Amino acid sequence: MNKVWAQVKADKIEKPWGYELIWAQTDKYAGKLLFIKAGHRLSKQYHETKEESIFVLKGILYYYDENGTITKHYSGDTLHIIPGQIHRFGANEMNVELIEVSTPELHDVVRLEDDYCR
């Protein structure tokens, strides 16, 4: 069986809190690196269909649940976000890098609160 290898350029998307680097996107899964600047956080959100697994690569990730309870996650920690789960990620005292592997619905974001009025 012949294998075909193709190099795909990662798509960097600037965000007010840092950036996303989409490094894989197929009809079955997606892969992103998220860079969150110290002192910033993503929107409080949930997904209707999208399911994601998170791996903290660098820094201390602050995870806010639906009640606003905050837990810290360190390099090497993992999180699993299921559809309907209200969540928010932040970086307080240092920059954070995380890897997200998810189902392919990248635009499935329902924002409940946002520091950047999006």
Sequence and secondary structure as in RCSB ss.txt:
>XXXX:A:sequence
MNKVWAQVKADKIEKPWGYELIWAQTDKYAGKLLFIKAGHRLSKQYHETKEESIFVLKGILYYYDENGTITKHYS
GDTLHIIPGQIHRFGANEMNVELIEVSTPELHDVVRLEDDYCR
>XXXX:A:secstr
          EEEEETTEEEEEEEE SS EEEEEEE TTEE  EEE SS  EEEEEEESEEEEE TT  EEEEET
T EEEE TT  BEEEESSS EEEEEEE S TT  EEEE TT  
